[in-house]
Amino acid sequence: MNLRQRRVPQVFGFGRRRSSSRSFKSIDPSSVTHGIHVFQCPDAVGILAKLSECIASRGGNILGADVFVPENKSVFYSRSEFIFDPVKWPRLQMDEDFLRISRMFDATRSVVRVPKLDPKFKIAVLASKQEHCLIDLLHSWQDGRLPVDITRVISNHDRFPNTHVIRFLERNGIPYHYLHTTNENKREDEILDLVQNTDFLVLARYMQLISSKFLLRYRKDIINIHHGLLPSFKGGRPSKQAFDAGVKLIGATSHFVTEELDAGPIIEQMVERVSHRDNIRSFVQKSESLEKQCLAKAIKSYCELRVLPYEENRTVVF
């Protein structure tokens, strides 16, 4: 056979693709708004189809959908991102539509968020003496990289008026509350009064234990950063613990706060390689860099509705 006459089979057929004659309604890019919906319910046939139909029936278009059904467990998790025209699909109508599907499938969780229309999450940040996580959060908030409103900073460490943190807070109108704590008085009643109107709390290296009484009264999520790769090296000075153990990988863990110390459901973990060439100073510097990145990523994921509870002490992170 003449090699020049051989035809290479068109496995994917890209060269033969033609425009479809079918017509679809397009969405005017200048009028669209971005929405997010998360759903958790007993597994059943047709859940994703109903969610898609709901969005499409209002002229919306799904940009991406993640689904998770655990093996041997009849539970359905999903997170969908979509675009829509808020004139054609008003925000209140959207809530009603998703509520109807929630009732249809007996959902335990159905949350919709439209970042451009809904208020930003209001948070308070609790910090102690070390500032690297606090400063990183403040600058990320200022640059618009974190979709939150920082309502106040609370600390058990007194900072002088001319320090970097205090000057930043004053320029941006963020109150700073110094509450001296002792072993007998953690000032939790006063903290609770200050954080009443927040959506969740962030512990940016806040070196005080949160009591079960506080958790019961606050009743909202609290995100913590642990300077270690949990479940190893719990408690105080984990970087020193890890350094003395001669580890080759260090990490940071962001997790929800529960009654058990450093044992809440994990949201995000990050790691970096270290070696015998690292001294304690370079070791800690690498660790602090991981902490900043890990905490910011966890907050962003939480605000983007990527984090769902799974079983007793685990999370689904889309």
Summary of the structure (lengths in Angstrom):
residues: 318
radius of gyration: 24.4
end to end distance: 53.7
largest distance: 92.5
contacts: 888
relative contact order: 0.11
helix: 31%
strand: 26%
